[in-house]
């Protein structure tokens, strides 16, 4: 199952033009982070998993524009081709290594004919040197084909950090800074 998700995620990254693979917590010693490393943990959840018109959340440095070329990583929000990590609800937990700095998330649609008038979905957040931070679950309430999608952020740290604890044993979840990011209200419409 994880191999299938990794394959699909890699294929989607190549197709969206964001083919750079970011290091994950599996690629580093999380108990011995370097000065230029911090770890971001978040989850992406959805009311429904979609097969077409799926939505992605994209992380970027806060001073950069909301474009794939200026972004760092693309994460699936409601892609029905990727199995949920949880039985009772659709959700995926992500962990990635980033340089310390200030970041935010924006919304991207896999349908090339749509873009969002207001793509920004979170306020900025800061990662400090050697910090491991959990910022919450970015949650979408429907598929995003016509742009009518509402994004909220939930504090699911108990669920998500238990997933990390059970699947990535190197991380001491007691050292994780839990600081949910705030969602930015949007008008929820896309333009053709």
C-alpha positions in Angstrom: 0.0 0.0 0.0 2.8 2.5 0.9 4.6 1.6 -2.3 1.5 2.3 -4.3 1.1 5.7 -2.5 4.7 6.5 -3.1 4.5 5.6 -6.8 1.3 7.7 -7.3 2.7 10.6 -5.3 5.9 10.6 -7.4 4.0 10.3 -10.7 1.7 13.2 -9.6 4.7 15.3 -8.7 6.3 14.8 -12.1 3.0 15.5 -13.9 2.5 18.8 -11.9 6.0 20.0 -12.6 7.1 19.7 -9.1 9.4 16.7 -9.4 11.9 17.5 -6.7 11.6 15.0 -3.9 11.8 16.6 -0.5 13.7 14.7 2.3 11.4 13.1 4.8 12.0 12.1 8.4 13.1 8.7 7.0 16.0 10.3 5.3 17.6 12.0 8.3 18.5 11.4 11.9 15.6 13.4 13.6 17.3 13.2 17.0 20.4 15.0 15.6 19.1 17.7 13.2 21.6 20.1 11.7 21.3 23.8 12.1 19.8 24.2 8.6 17.1 21.5 9.2 13.6 21.6 10.8 10.8 19.1 10.4 7.2 20.0 9.4 4.4 17.5 10.3 0.9 18.0 9.2 -2.0 16.0 7.8 -4.3 16.5 4.9 -7.9 15.3 5.3 -11.1 15.4 3.3 -14.8 14.8 3.6 -14.6 12.7 0.4 -11.7 11.2 -1.6 -12.0 12.3 -5.3 -11.0 10.5 -8.5 -11.2 13.6 -10.7 -10.6 17.3 -9.9 -8.6 16.5 -6.9 -7.0 19.3 -4.8 -3.5 19.7 -3.6 -2.0 21.8 -0.8 1.3 23.4 -1.7 3.9 24.7 0.8 6.0 27.7 -0.1 8.2 30.3 1.6 5.9 33.0 2.6 7.6 35.7 0.5 7.2 33.7 -2.7 4.2 33.8 -5.1 1.6 31.0 -5.1 2.9 29.2 -8.2 4.3 25.7 -8.6 7.6 27.1 -9.8 8.1 29.1 -6.6 6.8 26.3 -4.3 8.6 23.7 -2.3 6.3 20.7 -2.0 2.9 19.5 -3.3 0.8 17.3 -1.1 -2.5 15.5 -1.9 -5.5 16.7 0.0 -8.3 14.4 -1.4 -6.9 12.1 -4.0 -9.0 9.0 -4.2 -6.1 7.0 -5.8 -4.2 7.2 -2.5 -5.5 5.1 0.3 -6.3 6.9 3.6 -4.0 6.2 6.6 -7.1 5.8 8.8 -10.1 3.5 8.6 -12.7 5.8 9.9 -11.9 9.0 8.0 -9.9 10.1 4.9 -6.5 11.5 6.0 -2.8 11.4 5.1 0.0 12.3 7.4 3.0 14.1 6.0 6.4 14.9 7.4 9.1 16.7 5.6 12.4 18.3 6.2 12.6 22.1 5.5 15.1 24.8 6.1 14.2 27.0 9.1 12.1 29.9 7.8 8.6 31.2 7.4 6.1 29.3 5.2 2.5 29.1 4.2 0.2 26.8 2.2 -1.8 27.5 -1.0 -4.4 25.5 -2.9 -3.8 24.0 -6.3 -6.3 22.0 -8.5 -5.2 19.1 -10.7 -7.6 20.3 -13.3 -5.4 22.6 -15.5 -8.4 24.6 -16.6 -9.0 25.9 -13.1 -7.1 28.2 -10.8 -8.2 29.9 -7.6 -8.8 33.6 -7.3 -7.7 33.4 -3.7 -5.3 30.4 -3.5 -3.8 31.1 0.0 -5.2 28.8 2.6 -3.1 29.3 5.7 -1.5 32.1 7.6 2.3 32.0 7.7 4.0 29.8 10.2 7.7 29.7 11.3 10.0 26.7 11.7 13.0 27.3 13.9 16.4 25.6 13.5 16.2 21.9 14.7 12.5 22.2 15.5 10.0 19.5 14.9 6.6 21.2 14.5 3.0 19.8 14.0 0.7 22.4 12.4 -2.6 20.5 12.2 -4.8 18.9 9.6 -5.6 20.9 6.5 -9.1 19.7 5.7 -11.2 20.1 2.5 -15.0 19.7 2.5 -15.4 18.4 -1.1 -13.8 17.8 -4.5 -12.5 21.0 -6.1 -13.6 20.8 -9.7 -15.6 24.0 -9.7 -13.7 25.6 -7.0 -16.3 25.3 -4.4 -14.2 24.0 -1.6 -13.8 25.2 1.9 -10.6 24.7 3.7 -10.3 24.5 7.5 -7.5 23.5 9.8 -8.2 21.1 12.7 -5.9 20.2 15.6 -5.7 16.4 15.1 -2.4 16.1 17.0 -3.5 13.1 19.0 -4.4 11.1 15.9 -1.6 12.3 13.7 1.2 12.0 16.3 0.0 8.5 17.3 0.4 7.7 13.6 3.9 9.1 13.6 4.8 7.3 16.9 3.6 4.0 15.5 5.2 4.3 12.0 8.2 6.5 12.5 9.7 5.3 15.8 12.7 7.6 15.7 10.6 10.7 16.5 10.0 11.3 20.2 6.6 12.8 19.9 7.1 14.5 23.3 9.6 16.9 21.5 7.1 17.9 18.8 5.9 21.5 19.1 2.2 21.5 18.5 1.2 24.8 17.0 -1.8 24.6 14.6 -1.7 27.1 11.8 -4.8 29.3 11.1 -6.8 28.9 7.9 -7.4 32.0 5.8 -11.1 32.6 4.9 -11.5 32.5 1.1 -14.4 33.1 -1.3 -14.1 29.4 -2.4 -14.4 30.0 -6.1 -12.1 29.0 -9.0 -11.9 30.7 -12.4 -11.6 29.1 -15.8 
